[in-house]
Amino acid sequence: MKRIRRILPVLLWWLLSFAGTGQNLSGIRIYINPGHGGFDSDDRNVPLPPYALGDTAGFWESKSNLAKGLHLRQLLESAGATVIMSRVQNRTIDDRPLSAIAEEANVNQSDFMISIHSNAHNSMTNYVLMLFHGWDNNPILPQSMQLAGLFFDNLFSNQASQWSYQGRQVRGDKSFAPESWNGYGVLRPLTVPGLISEGSFHDYLPETYRLMNREYKQLEAWHLFRAFCRYYGGNPGNKGKIAGTVKDSYRKVTAYGYIPGSRDQWLPVNGATVTLQPGNKTYHVDQLNNGFFLFDHLEPGEYQLTFEAEKYVSRVVEKIRVDSAAVTYHLCALEQDRSDSMEVVDYAPRPGEGERVSAASPVVFRFNFEVDTASFREAFSITPVVEGSFIWEDQGRTARFVPRQPLEVSTTYSVFLARSVRHIGNLPMKDDVTFSFTTVARNRLNLLNHYPRNGMTDVFPQTQVRLHLDGKVKNEDLSGRVKVIDSRGMEVPGSGMEINAFPGEVGSCSFLLNNLQPDSFYTLVIDGKLADTEGLTLGQTRYVTFGVSAVPQVEEASVAYDFEVSASGWAIDTLASNHLMPGTANRILRYSGSRLFGGYSYRLLYGFSDEEARVVVRADSLPGSFTKGSAAGLYVWGDLSENTLSLLFRKGKEYREVLLTRIDFAGWQYREVSPGLPEGEAWAFDGFLLRSGGTPFSVGGALYFDNLVAVSPALGITIPGAGAAKEGKLAFYPNPARKVLYAGCAGESVLNGGEQGDYLILDMSGRILRGGKAVNADTRFTIPIAGLKPGTYLVRMMWGKRVDQGLFIIN
């Protein structure tokens, strides 16, 4: 009897311990390897707001694995197991060799080794994966696969996560890994049962945020512990848990991706409060976009949960059943509190005083709640009437009216939104909203200049396509919008695409064409849908047909300079130059990248600070090559800058500047001029003078020179004059202009001092803004434009029996 009395207290203590905390794992030796170690490049850092890449407070697999491992150790030891861990800190030195980890598990004669990890793939995948040593369904040690199945079942039961794949992923590492690996390094040396547990995918951002929650990681550890208990006959205790998430019932995640159609699409309610009764326990949801909550150590029975959050309607859930050693999941969807009236938080366009807005501007309203779309359509109006469509953004909190066509230029629009517009909770606004705005004098993307030009027949086989526009080209809009096709309709491949190479508001697009076929015709196609960064388009597709001719060989000429030797003797004449960009923007060098003859050309890089700029480049001391009656010819790679290029000649102390060409072309061309030199000794070539053309496209670029030749008599292989206009056709410059606009043509005999002209200036809708007599002086008309607002305009000149017109812009 006395013996029985002594045994009963011990037995009672053992039973209570068994029922409360779990026991019967005594004698079981578990080895835990929290994978990786430290905050290094191989420790799987995932940047996620608010944590930057490399921030140790953010997500690191090494840190997450350790948290799971430490909690698993605590649970196992409370059940009587002996636990050895490969590391208990997260330092670089804790990232031990895999073979050493496996050997330590072997030496300690572990009953089981578990290597805790999470996986990564493509940021849209999330499932549980267990890897044992061996082949699928053929383990080296059978216990490894048996426990792997239990681990998988327990982890897969987690309803707070979202799995992208429902299949059972219990795999042999020799089947799963590449054949050359022969399995995984931490499993290969094992002589004791073991596995790698990939509990989830840490690069799937909804899961990454969940793994930032301490209790979520502890829940994973508890699932592993429960599997150990089931396999080795342990008791996980009689206490249960309630876990789940709190998410918005309407709004979806927009900041990162999620598995389509999954629960992860709903916006987590950061900062929500969950209260459990009985017990009056409170869980405060963190601010890390997971919405996760967990109540632990609960006696079996029924409970009540109350969910509360700012700007949400509270929700009470009754009769949540908790069972022994089990997790009860509740996924709560909270509705926003929409008891307040509908309100416009912001609207656009909202220009400052005196400001005008783009003709591509949509009308945008941002509300405090999701808008009832039918009521918005009825409440919205714009005057003058504009056809357009509605787009709903920010999950219904933003309404955007997008005009079908650009708005009219220089027009004031009034927007009215009646107070009848409602949110989805059916409450309207308290007051009407009205505002107005005025558009700028531009509602199209305008092509100011281009090369090649329509009808040209002397484009060289090596050339450049270049477009100059009055707005910045939208980068993502270029694909297929600008192309060259041959006579069979096949696209000609280009290279070296460059866009928006100039400062200010103007835009550009250029690319190289090599090996075009002489005596062939090509078409440059500029799609009317080509758009600028405001969304304005060209409107009409342009087709520019041009012919290609072989590079003219000037056999009669003697080469005065071939540009083959080093350019080290050449230099920028800083005294004769002015208004240059500082630094190394202006220089000349020998270049092999683009040439017509020999192995080299010279490349002049220039940068101008204003429209009065000029750069003078002095040549090496050269012998005299040019005499009276001879012409100078030069092969030039142009940049369509409208700058003027002059040749400099020297004889003793005499100097002469001769205008060669306006750079109204791109790619290689041949230009020739008769210097008009006097009788006597030969003149030597002394260098170049490049003057700014005064346009936004004149500020900087590169010219190439190859083979300067002396020809007697002149061959005439050139385009007449220095201007962009053909004989008798007016060219308007500078473009953009400021106070005056000039109109001149390439032949002085056509436009002389007696010529009279009338001009009209129109906006892009065709309305006449200004007209009058154009002043004729210095073989050009002068048109006053002072007082016009910045924008794009059409100018029309009536002179003699001709009418010429063109586009120009005012900055």
C-alpha positions in Angstrom: 0.0 0.0 0.0 2.8 2.4 0.9 4.5 1.6 -2.5 1.2 2.4 -4.3 0.9 5.7 -2.5 4.4 6.6 -3.6 3.8 5.7 -7.2 0.5 7.6 -7.6 1.9 11.1 -7.2 4.6 10.3 -9.8 2.1 8.8 -12.2 -0.2 11.8 -11.7 2.6 14.3 -12.4 3.5 12.3 -15.6 -0.1 12.3 -16.8 -0.5 16.0 -16.3 2.8 16.7 -18.1 1.7 14.4 -20.9 -1.6 16.2 -21.2 -0.3 19.8 -21.0 3.0 20.2 -22.7 3.6 16.8 -24.3 6.2 14.2 -23.5 7.5 10.8 -24.6 10.2 12.1 -26.9 12.8 11.3 -24.2 15.7 9.3 -25.7 15.1 10.8 -29.2 18.0 12.7 -30.6 17.1 15.3 -33.2 19.7 17.3 -35.2 18.5 20.7 -36.5 20.3 22.6 -39.3 18.8 26.1 -39.9 20.0 26.5 -43.4 22.7 29.1 -44.4 24.1 31.6 -41.9 24.9 35.3 -41.8 23.9 38.2 -44.0 26.0 37.5 -47.0 25.3 37.1 -50.8 24.3 33.5 -50.4 21.9 34.1 -47.5 18.9 34.8 -49.7 18.0 38.4 -49.0 14.7 39.5 -50.5 14.2 43.3 -50.7 10.6 44.2 -49.8 9.3 47.6 -48.6 10.0 49.2 -46.2 13.4 47.3 -46.2 16.0 48.0 -48.8 18.3 45.4 -50.3 20.9 44.5 -47.7 19.0 45.8 -44.7 19.5 43.1 -42.0 16.1 44.1 -40.5 14.4 42.8 -43.7 13.9 39.3 -44.9 16.9 36.9 -45.0 16.4 33.2 -45.4 19.3 32.6 -43.0 17.5 34.7 -40.3 14.1 33.1 -41.0 15.5 29.6 -40.9 17.2 30.2 -37.6 13.9 31.6 -36.0 12.1 28.4 -37.0 14.9 26.2 -35.8 15.2 27.8 -32.4 11.4 27.5 -31.8 11.5 23.8 -33.0 14.3 23.1 -30.5 12.2 24.6 -27.7 9.2 22.5 -28.6 11.2 19.3 -28.9 13.1 19.8 -25.7 9.8 20.5 -23.8 8.7 17.1 -25.0 11.9 15.4 -23.7 13.9 15.1 -26.9 17.7 15.8 -27.1 18.4 18.5 -29.7 21.7 19.4 -31.4 21.8 22.5 -33.6 24.3 23.3 -36.3 24.1 27.0 -35.3 22.3 29.2 -32.8 23.4 32.6 -34.2 23.3 34.2 -37.6 26.8 35.2 -38.4 29.0 34.5 -41.4 31.1 32.0 -39.4 27.9 30.1 -38.7 27.5 29.3 -42.4 29.4 26.0 -42.0 30.4 23.5 -44.8 27.5 21.1 -45.6 29.7 18.1 -45.2 30.6 19.2 -41.7 27.0 19.6 -40.8 26.1 16.1 -42.0 29.1 14.6 -40.3 28.1 16.3 -37.0 24.6 14.7 -37.3 26.3 11.3 -38.0 28.8 11.6 -35.1 26.0 12.4 -32.6 24.1 9.3 -33.8 21.0 11.4 -34.4 17.7 9.7 -34.9 16.9 12.3 -37.5 18.5 15.4 -39.2 16.2 18.2 -40.5 17.7 21.0 -42.6 15.2 23.9 -42.4 14.9 26.1 -45.5 12.6 28.1 -47.7 12.7 28.0 -51.5 12.8 30.5 -54.4 11.9 30.3 -58.1 10.0 33.0 -60.1 8.3 35.1 -57.5 4.9 33.6 -58.4 5.3 30.1 -57.0 4.6 28.9 -53.5 4.4 25.2 -52.3 5.8 22.8 -49.8 8.8 20.6 -50.8 10.4 17.8 -48.9 13.7 16.3 -50.2 15.2 13.1 -48.9 18.4 11.4 -50.0 17.7 8.9 -52.9 15.3 8.7 -55.8 11.6 9.4 -55.9 9.9 6.6 -53.9 13.3 4.9 -53.4 15.1 6.5 -50.4 18.6 5.5 -49.3 17.1 5.3 -45.8 13.4 4.5 -45.6 12.8 6.6 -42.5 13.7 9.7 -44.4 10.8 9.4 -46.8 8.4 8.3 -44.1 9.0 11.4 -42.0 9.1 13.6 -45.2 5.5 12.6 -45.9 4.4 13.6 -42.4 6.2 16.9 -42.6 4.6 17.7 -45.9 1.1 16.9 -44.7 1.4 19.1 -41.6 2.9 22.1 -43.5 0.5 21.8 -46.3 -2.4 22.1 -43.9 -1.5 25.7 -43.2 -4.5 27.7 -44.5 -3.0 31.0 -43.7 -0.7 30.5 -46.6 -1.6 30.1 -50.3 -0.2 27.2 -52.3 0.2 27.5 -56.1 0.6 23.8 -56.5 -1.6 21.2 -54.8 0.4 18.1 -55.7 2.4 16.1 -53.1 6.0 17.2 -53.3 8.0 14.5 -51.4 11.0 13.9 -53.6 14.3 12.1 -53.8 17.1 14.6 -54.2 18.8 12.4 -56.9 15.6 12.7 -58.9 14.9 16.3 -58.2 18.4 17.8 -58.6 20.5 17.7 -61.8 22.1 14.3 -62.3 25.6 15.7 -62.1 24.9 16.8 -58.5 24.4 13.3 -57.2 22.0 14.7 -54.7 22.4 17.6 -52.2 25.5 18.3 -50.2 23.9 18.2 -46.8 22.1 14.9 -47.5 24.8 13.0 -49.5 27.1 12.2 -46.5 24.3 11.3 -44.1 24.4 7.9 -42.5 21.3 8.8 -40.3 17.8 9.6 -41.6 17.3 13.2 -42.7 15.8 15.6 -45.1 15.6 19.2 -46.4 12.4 21.0 -45.6 11.5 23.7 -48.0 8.5 25.1 -46.1 7.5 27.7 -48.6 8.9 30.0 -51.3 10.4 33.2 -49.8 10.6 35.1 -53.1 6.7 35.0 -53.5 6.2 38.4 -51.8 2.9 37.6 -50.0 4.8 34.7 -48.4 7.8 36.8 -47.8 5.7 39.2 -45.8 4.2 36.3 -43.8 7.7 35.0 -43.1 8.5 38.4 -41.5 5.9 37.6 -38.8 7.4 35.8 -35.8 4.3 33.8 -34.9 3.9 32.6 -38.5 7.4 31.2 -38.4 6.6 29.6 -35.1 3.5 28.0 -36.6 5.7 26.3 -39.2 8.0 25.0 -36.5 5.0 23.7 -34.6 3.9 21.7 -37.7 7.3 20.1 -37.9 7.2 19.3 -34.1 3.7 17.7 -34.6 5.1 15.4 -37.3 8.0 14.4 -35.0 5.5 13.6 -32.2 3.4 11.5 -34.5 6.3 9.5 -35.9 8.1 8.9 -32.6 5.1 8.5 -30.4 5.3 11.9 -28.6 2.4 13.9 -27.4 2.1 17.5 -28.7 -0.1 18.3 -25.7 -3.8 19.1 -25.4 -3.7 22.8 -26.2 -4.9 24.2 -29.5 -4.4 27.3 -31.6 -6.5 29.7 -33.7 -4.6 31.3 -36.6 -5.7 33.2 -39.7 -5.6 36.4 -41.6 -7.4 39.8 -41.7 -7.9 41.2 -45.2 -10.0 43.8 -47.0 -13.2 42.4 -48.5 -13.1 44.6 -51.5 -9.6 46.2 -52.2 -6.9 44.2 -53.8 -3.1 44.2 -53.6 -1.4 46.5 -56.2 2.2 46.8 -54.9 3.3 43.2 -55.8 2.2 40.1 -57.6 0.1 37.2 -56.3 -1.2 33.9 -57.4 -4.2 34.7 -59.7 -7.5 34.2 -58.1 -6.0 33.3 -54.7 -6.7 34.7 -51.3 -3.5 36.6 -51.6 -5.1 39.1 -54.0 -7.0 40.7 -51.1 -5.3 43.6 -49.3 -4.0 42.7 -45.8 -5.4 45.0 -43.1 -2.3 46.3 -41.4 -2.7 47.2 -37.7 -5.9 45.3 -37.2 -6.8 44.2 -33.6 -8.1 40.7 -33.0 -9.6 40.0 -29.5 -10.3 36.5 -28.2 -13.0 35.6 -25.6 -13.0 34.0 -23.2 -9.6 35.1 -21.9 -9.7 38.6 -23.3 -6.5 38.0 -25.3 -5.5 40.5 -27.9 -3.4 40.2 -31.0 -2.2 43.3 -32.9 -1.6 42.6 -36.6 1.7 44.0 -37.7 2.3 46.6 -40.4 4.1 44.1 -42.8 1.3 43.4 -45.3 0.5 39.8 -44.1 -2.6 40.3 -42.0 -1.6 37.3 -39.9 -2.7 36.6 -36.4 -2.3 33.6 -34.0 -3.6 32.7 -30.5 -1.7 29.9 -28.8 -2.0 27.6 -25.8 -5.8 27.5 -25.9 -7.9 24.9 -24.0 -10.2 22.9 -26.3 -13.6 24.5 -26.6 -15.5 27.3 -28.3 -14.3 30.9 -28.6 -15.3 34.2 -30.0 -13.1 36.5 -32.1 -13.7 40.3 -32.6 -11.9 42.0 -35.5 -11.4 45.7 -35.5 -9.4 48.2 -37.6 -9.5 51.9 -38.3 -11.9 52.8 -41.1 -13.4 49.3 -41.1 -16.6 47.9 -39.7 -16.0 45.7 -36.7 -16.8 42.0 -37.0 -17.6 39.4 -34.4 -17.3 35.7 -35.1 -18.9 33.3 -32.7 -18.4 29.6 -31.9 -14.9 29.0 -33.3 -14.1 25.5 -32.2 -10.6 24.7 -30.9 -9.5 21.0 -30.7 -6.6 19.5 -28.8 -3.2 19.7 -30.5 -4.7 21.3 -33.6 -4.9 24.6 -35.4 -8.3 26.1 -36.2 -8.0 28.6 -39.1 -10.3 31.7 -39.6 -9.7 33.9 -42.6 -11.5 37.2 -41.9 -12.7 39.7 -44.6 -13.4 43.1 -43.2 -15.6 45.7 -44.9 -14.5 49.3 -45.0 -16.6 51.8 -43.0 -18.3 53.7 -45.7 -20.6 55.7 -43.4 -19.0 59.0 -44.6 -20.1 60.9 -47.6 -18.4 60.5 -51.0 -15.7 63.1 -51.3 -13.3 64.3 -54.1 -9.8 64.1 -52.5 -8.0 65.5 -55.6 -8.6 66.2 -59.3 -6.6 67.0 -62.4 -5.7 69.0 -64.5 -5.0 71.5 -61.7 -2.7 74.2 -63.3 -1.2 77.1 -61.4 -2.2 80.6 -62.1 -1.5 81.5 -65.7 -0.4 78.0 -66.6 -1.8 75.9 -69.5 -2.1 72.2 -69.7 -1.3 69.6 -72.4 -4.0 68.9 -75.0 -3.4 65.2 -74.1 -4.5 65.7 -70.5 -7.1 63.3 -69.1 -9.6 64.5 -66.5 -8.9 62.7 -63.2 -10.9 62.5 -60.0 -9.6 60.8 -56.8 -12.1 59.8 -54.2 -12.1 58.8 -50.6 -14.1 55.6 -51.5 -14.7 53.3 -54.4 -17.0 55.1 -56.9 -20.3 53.8 -58.1 -19.4 54.0 -61.8 -23.0 54.4 -63.1 -23.6 57.4 -60.9 -20.2 58.9 -62.0 -21.0 58.7 -65.7 -24.3 60.5 -65.1 -22.7 63.2 -62.9 -19.8 64.0 -65.1 -19.8 66.6 -67.9 -17.2 68.7 -69.8 -17.7 71.8 -71.9 -17.0 72.2 -74.8 -18.3 68.6 -75.2 -15.5 66.0 -75.7 -15.9 62.4 -76.7 -13.9 60.0 -74.6 -13.9 56.9 -72.4 -13.8 56.3 -68.7 -11.0 54.3 -66.9 -11.3 53.2 -63.3 -8.1 52.9 -61.3 -6.9 52.3 -57.8 -9.6 49.7 -57.6 -12.4 52.2 -58.2 -11.1 55.1 -56.1 -9.8 57.0 -59.2 -11.9 57.9 -62.2 -10.1 58.9 -65.4 -11.8 60.5 -68.4 -9.6 60.0 -71.5 -10.5 62.1 -74.6 -10.7 60.1 -77.8 -8.8 62.8 -79.7 -6.5 65.5 -78.4 -8.2 68.5 -76.9 -8.5 71.7 -79.0 -5.5 74.1 -78.7 -5.8 77.3 -76.7 -9.2 76.3 -75.5 -10.7 76.7 -72.0 -12.6 73.6 -70.8 -15.0 73.5 -67.8 -15.5 70.3 -65.9 -18.6 69.7 -63.8 -19.2 66.8 -61.4 -22.7 66.8 -59.8 -23.0 65.9 -56.1 -25.2 62.9 -57.1 -22.1 60.8 -57.6 -22.0 58.0 -55.0 -19.6 55.5 -53.5 -20.4 51.8 -53.4 -21.9 52.3 -49.9 -24.6 54.4 -51.7 -23.8 57.8 -50.1 -23.4 60.8 -52.5 -21.2 63.9 -52.2 -22.3 66.9 -50.3 -21.5 69.5 -52.9 -20.9 69.8 -56.7 -17.3 70.0 -57.9 -16.4 72.3 -60.8 -13.1 73.5 -62.3 -11.6 74.7 -65.6 -8.3 74.7 -67.4 -6.9 76.0 -70.7 -4.9 74.0 -73.2 -1.6 75.0 -74.8 -1.2 75.9 -78.5 -0.2 72.3 -79.4 -2.3 69.2 -79.8 -0.2 67.0 -82.1 3.3 65.7 -82.1 4.8 67.5 -85.1 7.6 66.3 -87.3 9.9 69.4 -87.7 12.6 67.8 -89.8 13.7 64.4 -91.1 16.3 62.7 -93.2 16.1 61.2 -95.7 13.6 63.6 -97.4 11.0 62.5 -99.8 12.2 62.2 -103.4 15.9 62.2 -102.7 17.9 60.1 -105.0 21.5 60.7 -103.7 21.3 59.0 -100.3 24.6 57.1 -99.6 24.6 53.4 -98.8 25.8 54.2 -95.3 23.4 56.7 -93.8 21.4 57.7 -90.8 17.6 58.0 -90.4 16.9 61.0 -88.2 13.7 62.6 -87.0 13.4 65.9 -85.2 10.1 66.5 -83.4 8.5 69.1 -81.2 8.1 66.7 -78.2 10.0 64.0 -76.4 9.4 60.6 -78.0 7.9 58.0 -75.8 10.6 55.3 -75.5 8.3 52.3 -75.3 6.3 53.6 -78.3 9.2 53.2 -80.8 8.8 49.5 -81.6 7.7 49.3 -85.2 6.7 52.9 -85.3 9.7 54.1 -87.3 11.1 51.7 -89.9 12.6 51.5 -93.4 11.3 49.0 -96.0 12.7 48.1 -99.4 11.0 47.8 -102.7 9.8 44.3 -101.8 8.2 45.5 -98.6 10.8 43.9 -96.4 12.0 45.8 -93.3 15.6 46.9 -93.5 17.3 46.3 -90.1 18.8 49.4 -88.4 21.2 49.7 -85.5 22.3 52.2 -82.9 18.9 53.6 -82.0 19.1 56.9 -80.1 16.2 58.9 -78.9 15.7 62.3 -77.3 19.3 63.4 -77.6 18.6 67.1 -77.1 17.8 69.1 -74.0 14.5 71.0 -73.6 11.1 69.9 -74.9 12.1 68.8 -78.4 12.5 65.1 -79.2 14.5 63.1 -81.7 14.9 59.6 -83.0 17.9 58.3 -85.1 19.3 55.0 -86.2 21.9 53.8 -88.7 21.4 52.1 -92.0 24.4 50.2 -93.5 24.8 48.5 -96.9 21.8 50.0 -98.7 21.9 49.0 -102.3 22.8 51.7 -104.9 20.2 52.3 -107.6 17.4 51.0 -105.3 14.5 52.8 -103.7 13.4 52.6 -100.0 10.6 54.0 -98.0 10.8 55.5 -94.5 7.5 54.8 -92.7 6.7 57.0 -89.7 3.6 55.6 -88.0 0.9 58.2 -87.2 0.6 56.6 -83.8 4.1 57.6 -82.8 3.6 59.5 -79.6 5.4 61.9 -77.3 5.6 61.6 -73.5 2.4 63.6 -73.2 0.6 61.0 -75.3 0.2 63.3 -78.4 0.6 61.5 -81.7 1.6 62.4 -85.2 -2.0 61.6 -86.3 -1.1 60.7 -89.9 1.4 58.1 -91.1 4.2 59.6 -93.2 5.8 57.7 -96.1 9.2 59.1 -97.3 10.5 57.4 -100.5 14.2 57.9 -101.3 16.7 56.5 -103.7 20.2 55.3 -103.0 23.2 56.1 -105.2 26.8 54.9 -105.0 29.4 57.1 -103.2 30.7 59.5 -105.9 34.3 58.8 -106.7 36.1 62.0 -107.5 38.8 60.5 -109.8 39.8 63.9 -111.3 40.6 65.3 -107.9 43.8 65.1 -106.0 43.2 64.3 -102.3 44.3 67.3 -100.3 43.8 65.6 -97.0 42.8 62.0 -96.4 42.2 62.1 -92.6 44.2 58.9 -92.1 47.0 60.2 -89.8 46.6 61.0 -86.1 44.6 64.1 -85.3 47.0 65.0 -82.5 48.2 68.1 -84.5 44.7 69.4 -84.9 43.2 71.6 -82.1 40.2 73.7 -81.2 41.1 77.4 -81.7 39.7 78.6 -78.4 40.3 82.3 -79.2 38.4 82.1 -82.4 35.6 80.0 -80.9 32.9 81.2 -78.6 30.0 80.1 -76.5 31.2 76.5 -76.2 30.1 74.0 -73.6 32.8 73.7 -71.0 34.9 70.5 -70.5 35.7 68.1 -73.3 32.5 68.6 -75.3 34.5 70.1 -78.2 37.3 68.1 -79.7 38.5 66.4 -82.9 40.0 63.0 -83.1 40.7 60.2 -85.5 38.0 57.7 -85.7 37.5 54.2 -87.3 33.9 53.6 -86.5 32.4 55.4 -89.6 34.4 56.1 -92.7 34.2 55.9 -96.5 37.9 55.6 -97.5 40.9 54.0 -96.0 40.9 53.1 -92.3 39.9 56.3 -90.6 37.9 59.5 -90.7 38.0 62.5 -88.3 35.3 63.0 -85.8 34.4 66.5 -84.5 32.4 66.5 -81.3 30.9 69.8 -80.4 28.7 71.4 -77.8 27.2 74.9 -78.0 25.9 76.9 -75.1 23.7 79.3 -77.2 22.6 80.1 -80.7 25.6 82.5 -81.3 28.1 79.7 -80.8 30.9 78.8 -83.2 33.8 76.4 -83.0 37.0 76.7 -85.1 39.2 73.7 -85.7 42.7 74.4 -87.0 44.5 71.8 -89.1 48.1 70.7 -89.2 50.4 72.8 -91.4 49.4 71.6 -94.9 50.9 72.4 -98.3 49.0 74.6 -100.7 46.5 72.6 -102.8 43.8 75.1 -103.9 44.2 77.7 -106.7 42.0 80.0 -108.7 39.2 78.1 -110.4 39.6 74.9 -108.3 36.8 73.7 -106.1 37.0 72.1 -102.7 35.0 68.9 -102.1 34.5 67.1 -98.7 32.8 63.9 -97.7 30.8 64.8 -94.5 28.7 62.8 -92.1 25.9 65.2 -91.0 23.7 65.3 -88.0 20.7 67.3 -89.4 21.6 70.1 -87.0 21.0 73.0 -89.4 24.5 74.3 -88.4 26.6 75.7 -91.1 30.0 74.3 -92.0 32.7 76.5 -93.6 36.2 75.6 -94.9 39.1 77.7 -93.8 42.0 78.5 -96.2 45.4 80.1 -95.6 48.1 81.6 -97.7 50.9 83.2 -95.7 49.1 85.6 -93.4 46.0 85.8 -95.5 42.9 83.8 -94.3 39.7 83.0 -96.1 36.4 81.5 -94.9 34.2 79.8 -97.4 30.7 78.4 -96.6 30.5 74.8 -97.7 27.1 73.7 -96.6 24.3 73.8 -94.1 24.1 70.5 -92.2 20.6 69.8 -93.4 21.3 66.1 -93.9 22.3 63.0 -91.8 24.8 60.3 -92.6 27.4 60.6 -95.3 27.1 63.1 -98.2 29.5 64.9 -100.5 29.6 68.7 -100.6 31.5 70.9 -102.8 32.2 74.7 -103.1 34.2 77.0 -105.3 36.2 79.2 -102.9 36.7 81.9 -105.5 40.4 82.2 -104.8 42.5 85.0 -106.5 45.4 84.5 -108.9 48.7 83.6 -107.4 50.1 81.0 -105.1 48.1 78.0 -104.0 46.1 78.2 -100.8 46.3 75.6 -98.0 43.4 74.1 -96.2 43.5 75.4 -92.7 40.5 73.8 -90.9 36.8 74.1 -90.2 34.4 76.6 -88.8 31.1 75.3 -87.5 28.4 77.9 -86.7 25.2 77.2 -84.7 22.0 77.2 -86.7 20.1 78.5 -83.7 17.7 75.6 -83.3 17.3 73.2 -80.4 18.9 70.6 -82.6 22.0 72.7 -83.1 23.3 72.5 -79.6 25.6 69.5 -79.9 26.5 66.5 -81.9 29.1 64.9 -84.1 30.4 65.4 -87.6 32.7 63.1 -89.5 35.1 64.1 -92.3 36.7 61.9 -95.0 38.8 62.9 -98.0 39.0 66.6 -98.7 39.7 66.9 -102.4 40.8 69.7 -104.8 38.9 69.7 -108.1 39.6 71.8 -111.1 37.2 72.6 -112.7 34.3 72.0 -110.1 32.4 68.8 -110.6 29.1 70.1 -109.1 28.4 66.9 -107.1 26.5 68.8 -104.4 23.2 70.2 -103.4 23.1 73.9 -104.3 23.3 76.5 -101.7 23.7 76.3 -97.9 20.0 76.2 -97.0 17.5 73.4 -96.6 15.2 74.8 -99.3 15.3 73.8 -103.0 15.6 76.5 -105.6 12.7 78.8 -105.3 11.2 77.2 -102.2 11.1 79.0 -98.9 12.7 77.6 -95.8 11.6 78.9 -92.4 14.2 79.4 -89.7 15.4 79.4 -87.0 13.2 76.6 -85.7 12.2 76.9 -82.8 12.1 80.7 -83.0 11.7 83.4 -80.4 11.0 87.0 -81.6 11.3 86.7 -85.4 11.0 84.1 -88.1 12.9 84.2 -91.3 11.9 82.9 -94.7 14.6 82.5 -97.3 15.3 80.3 -100.3 18.4 78.6 -101.9 18.6 80.9 -104.9 19.2 84.6 -104.4 18.0 85.3 -107.9 14.5 84.1 -106.9 14.1 86.2 -103.8 15.6 89.7 -104.2 15.1 93.1 -102.7 12.0 93.8 -104.8 10.1 90.8 -103.9 6.9 91.4 -101.7 5.2 88.9 -99.5 2.2 88.5 -97.1 2.2 86.0 -94.2 -0.3 84.3 -92.1 0.3 82.5 -88.8 -2.2 79.9 -87.8 -2.6 77.6 -84.7 -2.7 73.8 -85.2 -6.5 73.9 -85.4 -6.3 76.2 -88.5 -7.3 79.4 -86.8 -5.6 82.5 -88.1 -3.7 84.3 -85.3 -1.8 86.9 -87.1 -1.1 88.2 -90.6 0.5 91.1 -92.5 3.3 92.2 -94.8 6.6 90.5 -94.4 9.7 92.7 -94.5 12.1 91.8 -97.3 15.8 92.4 -96.5 19.0 90.6 -97.2 17.3 88.2 -99.6 15.0 86.9 -96.9 11.6 87.8 -95.4 11.4 88.7 -91.7 8.2 87.7 -89.9 7.5 89.1 -86.4 6.3 86.5 -83.9 6.9 88.3 -80.6 3.9 87.9 -78.3 2.9 84.5 -79.4 2.6 81.9 -76.6 4.9 78.8 -76.6 3.6 76.2 -78.9 3.6 74.8 -82.5 2.3 77.0 -85.3 1.8 76.9 -89.1 3.2 79.8 -91.1 2.0 80.5 -94.7 3.8 82.9 -97.1 2.2 84.3 -100.2 4.9 85.9 -102.4 4.9 86.5 -106.1 2.7 83.8 -107.6 3.8 81.2 -105.0 2.5 80.0 -101.6 4.9 78.2 -99.2 4.2 77.0 -95.7 5.8 75.2 -92.8 5.7 74.4 -89.1 7.6 76.2 -86.5 7.7 76.2 -82.7 8.1 78.8 -80.1 9.8 77.9 -76.8 
